[in-house]
Amino acid sequence: MEACPRCEVIYAKYGALVVPEVRRPVPRPSAAVADRFARNRRSLLTHGAVGLLALLVGFYAGQMYLQMKIVAAVSDAFGGAAKALARESPAPVRPAPPESKVIAEESPLSVTLVKKGFRDQDFSGSRVVTDAITFAVDFSNSGSKDIRAFDGALVFTDLLDNEILGARVSISDPVAAGATIRWDGELEFNQFMDRHRRLRDQAAGDLRVAFKPGRFLYADGTRSDQ
């Protein structure tokens, strides 16, 4: 307690009024704002990396282009010199190699059409017999070696040598040198094929047959391909 020196009023002396500091909370960004900020940051980093990569690629491509231009210029220079030298020195004339003649071995077999017929299908027996064009041909061996087996193709033509039909054959009947054998064959008839109908309807006297040889097996074990 103290008294005022002028008015002698007694008063109590208090300390200075202390006002407590009030801390305001710092607002935190929302999750959406934070996510957008992160995306923008990643986008900036990505674009920066792409730009740097494009810059490096462009620099490397420019260097390669410059090197190619230099190489092309050098090649043109040397190429022109080489052409000039080539014009000055003509190429030597080389003689043409002799022509090689390939002589095909003549077939020892000749063929003659003996007869041609047609057999209708038959279902009466135990075995079904289908429609077929039948024919018989004579094979004559004009060679000097006995033939053990052979194959090839029989080609039927009209009198003007227009091909009607060709059929592969493989025959195991031996044909001695200078001998002739008769061979009976047949071709299963297909009524939907024009070539089959032409061969069926053509008279035997209006037909010709030729043999295109394939392989020959001779009695002495040797072989030949035509």
C-alpha positions in Angstrom: 0.0 0.0 0.0 1.3 3.5 -0.8 -0.1 7.0 -0.2 -0.2 9.7 -2.9 2.2 12.5 -1.9 -0.3 15.2 -3.0 -3.7 14.0 -2.0 -2.5 11.4 0.6 -4.9 8.8 -0.9 -3.7 5.4 -0.1 -3.8 3.0 -3.1 -2.5 -0.4 -4.0 0.1 -0.7 -6.7 -0.5 -3.5 -9.3 1.8 -4.9 -11.8 1.5 -4.2 -15.6 -1.4 -5.9 -17.2 -0.2 -8.9 -19.3 -2.3 -9.7 -22.3 -1.8 -13.4 -23.3 -0.8 -14.0 -26.9 -3.4 -15.6 -28.9 -2.1 -18.0 -31.6 -4.3 -18.3 -34.6 -4.3 -21.8 -36.3 -2.6 -21.9 -39.7 -5.1 -23.2 -42.2 -4.0 -26.4 -43.9 -4.6 -27.0 -47.6 -7.3 -29.5 -48.5 -6.6 -32.9 -50.0 -7.8 -31.8 -53.4 -5.5 -28.8 -53.4 -2.5 -30.9 -52.3 -3.2 -33.5 -55.0 -3.5 -30.8 -57.7 -0.2 -29.3 -56.5 1.5 -32.8 -56.7 0.2 -33.4 -60.2 1.4 -30.0 -61.4 4.8 -30.8 -60.0 5.0 -34.1 -61.7 3.8 -32.6 -65.0 6.5 -30.0 -64.8 9.1 -32.6 -64.2 7.9 -34.8 -67.0 7.8 -32.0 -69.5 11.2 -30.9 -68.5 12.6 -34.4 -69.0 10.9 -34.7 -72.4 12.3 -31.4 -73.5 15.8 -32.3 -72.4 15.5 -35.7 -74.3 14.3 -33.9 -77.4 17.2 -31.5 -77.2 19.7 -34.4 -76.9 18.1 -36.3 -79.8 18.1 -33.2 -82.0 21.8 -32.6 -81.2 22.7 -36.2 -82.0 20.7 -36.2 -85.3 22.4 -33.0 -86.3 25.8 -34.5 -85.7 24.8 -37.7 -87.7 23.5 -35.6 -90.6 26.7 -33.6 -90.7 28.8 -36.8 -90.8 26.6 -38.2 -93.6 27.1 -35.1 -95.6 30.8 -35.2 -95.2 30.9 -38.9 -96.2 28.7 -38.3 -99.2 30.9 -35.4 -100.4 34.0 -37.6 -100.0 32.3 -40.5 -101.8 31.3 -38.2 -104.7 34.8 -36.9 -105.0 36.4 -40.4 -105.2 33.5 -41.7 -107.3 34.1 -39.0 -109.9 37.8 -39.8 -110.0 37.1 -43.6 -110.4 34.7 -42.9 -113.3 37.3 -40.7 -115.0 39.9 -43.5 -114.6 37.4 -46.1 -115.9 36.7 -43.9 -119.0 40.4 -43.6 -119.6 41.2 -47.4 -119.3 38.6 -49.6 -121.2 37.7 -52.9 -119.7 39.4 -55.9 -121.2 37.3 -58.0 -123.6 37.0 -61.5 -122.4 36.2 -64.3 -124.8 32.7 -65.9 -124.4 32.8 -69.4 -122.9 31.9 -72.1 -125.3 28.3 -73.1 -125.4 27.5 -76.4 -123.6 25.0 -78.6 -125.4 22.8 -80.9 -123.4 21.8 -83.9 -125.3 18.6 -85.5 -123.9 18.7 -89.3 -123.8 16.1 -90.7 -126.2 13.4 -92.9 -124.6 13.9 -96.6 -125.5 10.1 -97.2 -125.3 7.4 -96.4 -127.9 3.7 -96.9 -127.3 0.8 -97.8 -129.6 -3.0 -97.6 -128.7 -4.6 -101.0 -129.4 -8.1 -100.4 -128.1 -10.3 -98.2 -126.0 -13.6 -98.9 -124.3 -16.0 -98.0 -121.5 -17.2 -100.1 -118.6 -20.5 -99.2 -116.8 -20.8 -99.4 -113.1 -22.1 -102.6 -111.6 -23.6 -103.1 -108.1 -24.9 -106.6 -108.6 -21.8 -108.5 -107.4 -20.1 -108.5 -104.0 -17.7 -105.8 -105.2 -18.9 -102.5 -106.5 -17.6 -101.8 -110.0 -17.4 -98.1 -110.9 -17.6 -96.4 -114.3 -14.2 -96.6 -116.0 -12.5 -95.8 -119.4 -10.6 -98.9 -120.4 -7.7 -99.1 -122.8 -4.9 -101.4 -124.0 -1.5 -100.2 -125.2 1.6 -101.9 -126.6 5.0 -100.8 -125.2 8.0 -101.7 -127.5 11.6 -101.6 -126.3 13.8 -100.4 -129.1 16.9 -100.0 -126.8 19.8 -102.4 -126.2 19.1 -103.0 -122.5 16.3 -105.0 -120.8 13.9 -102.9 -118.8 12.8 -104.2 -115.4 10.3 -101.4 -114.5 9.4 -97.9 -115.6 7.0 -95.0 -115.1 5.8 -91.9 -116.9 2.6 -90.5 -118.4 0.3 -91.6 -121.2 -1.1 -88.6 -123.1 -4.2 -89.0 -125.2 -4.7 -86.6 -128.1 -6.9 -86.2 -131.1 -5.7 -86.5 -134.7 -4.5 -82.8 -134.6 -2.4 -83.5 -131.5 -4.7 -81.5 -129.2 -4.3 -83.0 -125.7 -7.4 -84.5 -124.3 -6.2 -86.2 -121.1 -2.9 -87.3 -119.5 -2.6 -90.1 -116.9 0.4 -91.2 -114.8 1.4 -94.9 -115.1 3.9 -97.0 -113.2 4.6 -100.4 -114.7 6.5 -103.2 -113.2 6.3 -105.6 -116.1 9.7 -106.3 -117.6 10.3 -105.4 -121.3 13.3 -107.2 -122.9 15.4 -105.4 -125.5 13.6 -105.6 -128.9 10.4 -107.0 -127.3 6.8 -105.7 -127.0 4.4 -106.1 -124.1 0.7 -105.3 -124.0 -0.6 -103.5 -121.0 -4.2 -103.1 -120.0 -5.2 -100.1 -118.0 -8.3 -98.2 -116.9 -9.2 -94.7 -115.7 -12.0 -94.1 -113.2 -14.6 -92.0 -115.0 -15.8 -88.7 -113.6 -18.9 -87.6 -115.4 -18.4 -84.0 -114.2 -15.1 -83.6 -116.0 -15.1 -82.5 -119.6 -11.8 -84.2 -120.4 -13.2 -87.5 -119.2 -16.3 -87.2 -121.3 -14.2 -86.2 -124.4 -12.0 -89.3 -124.0 -15.0 -91.6 -123.5 -16.8 -90.2 -126.5 -13.8 -90.2 -128.9 -13.5 -93.2 -131.1 -10.3 -95.3 -130.8 -9.5 -94.6 -134.5 -9.6 -90.8 -133.8 -7.2 -91.0 -130.9 -3.5 -90.9 -130.6 -1.4 -91.8 -127.5 2.1 -90.7 -126.6 4.3 -91.8 -123.8 6.3 -89.2 -121.7 8.9 -91.3 -119.9 9.9 -90.8 -116.3 12.3 -93.2 -114.7 13.7 -96.5 -116.0 15.1 -99.4 -114.0 17.1 -101.8 -116.1 17.6 -105.5 -115.5 21.3 -104.9 -114.8 20.4 -102.6 -111.8 21.2 -99.3 -113.5 18.7 -96.4 -113.6 18.0 -93.5 -115.8 15.8 -90.4 -115.6 14.3 -88.9 -118.7 
